[in-house]
Amino acid sequence: MTHIRHAIPSDLRDILEITNREIICGTAFWMTVPRTYEEQVQWFEARQAAGYPVFVAVNENQKILGYASYGSFRPYDGYKYTVEHSVYVDPAAQGQGLGKQLMQKIINYAENHQVHAMVAGITDGNIASIRLHEWFGFKRAGVLPQTGIKFDQWLDLLFMYKILTPSS
């Protein structure tokens, strides 16, 4: 049985493990140097200070299976109602619907916290992520070709978006 809850500081090592696995092995996270624990703490504290959520999917043993968060899309006040989000699931837990559960949670939270638009920056060709976003009604905004590099290959960045109707 999986439960989704707000992350707490003791979750950060598991979040870091998921993040660093993607940094080392995947192309969804466009970093090449693994994060340190201190950097993960800074990321978490910055999210908390800004009022942004970090959700974790946990099993019955409280093992973190995935996480979702959002933050500022761009640092200018004209974008204050637009966020960019991320959803990551441990490879051992993929294919069990956790991505959908986390995405639903982050969308619901955004709708209830004055977010007007959600943006996803996805490595073009990441079919699982694209399908997940399409499932929730995200639309393609466009592709920026060869804007990133990882594993000695150029990566294209697909932007997808969803306009929300905030709850009153």
ZIKA-V618158 format. One record per pair of residues at least 24 apart in sequence whose C-alpha atoms are under 8 Angstrom apart, sorted by the first residue. I is the first residue (numbers start at 1). J is the second residue. D is the distance in whole Angstrom. If there is no record, write none. Layout:
I,J,D / I,J,D
This chain:
1,59,6 / 1,60,6 / 2,57,6 / 2,58,6 / 2,59,5 / 2,60,7 / 3,57,6 / 3,58,5 / 3,59,6 / 3,60,8 / 4,55,7 / 4,56,6 / 4,57,4 / 4,58,6 / 4,101,8 / 4,102,7 / 4,105,8 / 5,55,5 / 5,56,6 / 5,57,7 / 5,58,8 / 6,53,7 / 6,54,6 / 6,55,4 / 6,56,6 / 7,54,6 / 7,55,5 / 7,56,6 / 9,41,8 / 9,44,8 / 11,64,7 / 12,37,8 / 12,40,7 / 12,41,7 / 12,44,8 / 13,37,7 / 14,63,8 / 14,64,6 / 15,64,7 / 15,66,7 / 15,67,7 / 16,40,6 / 18,66,7 / 18,88,7 / 18,89,7 / 18,90,6 / 19,88,8 / 27,123,7 / 27,150,7 / 28,122,7 / 28,123,6 / 28,126,8 / 30,148,7 / 30,149,8 / 30,150,7 / 31,150,8 / 32,150,7 / 47,71,7 / 53,106,8 / 55,102,7 / 55,105,8 / 55,106,8 / 56,102,8 / 57,98,7 / 57,102,7 / 65,89,6 / 65,90,5 / 65,93,6 / 66,90,6 / 66,93,8 / 66,98,7 / 66,99,8 / 66,102,8 / 67,102,7 / 68,102,6 / 68,103,7 / 68,106,7 / 69,106,7 / 70,106,8 / 73,119,7 / 81,114,7 / 81,115,5 / 81,116,5 / 81,117,7 / 82,115,6 / 82,116,6 / 82,117,5 / 82,118,6 / 82,119,7 / 83,115,7 / 83,117,6 / 83,118,5 / 83,119,6 / 84,118,6 / 84,119,5 / 84,120,6 / 84,121,8 / 85,118,7 / 85,119,7 / 85,120,6 / 86,120,7 / 99,132,7 / 100,132,7 / 104,136,8 / 110,166,8 / 111,164,6 / 111,165,6 / 111,166,4 / 111,167,6 / 112,166,6 / 112,167,5 / 112,168,8 / 113,166,7 / 114,166,6 / 115,164,7 / 115,166,7 / 116,163,6 / 116,164,5 / 116,165,7 / 116,166,7 / 117,161,7 / 117,162,6 / 117,163,5 / 117,164,6 / 118,161,6 / 118,162,5 / 118,163,7 / 118,164,8 / 119,159,7 / 119,160,6 / 119,161,4 / 119,162,7 / 120,158,8 / 120,159,6 / 120,160,5 / 120,161,6 / 121,157,6 / 121,158,6 / 121,159,5 / 121,160,7 / 122,157,6 / 122,158,5 / 122,159,6 / 122,160,8 / 123,155,7 / 123,156,6 / 123,157,5 / 123,158,6 / 124,155,7 / 124,156,5 / 124,157,6 / 124,158,5 / 133,160,8 / 137,162,7 / 138,162,5
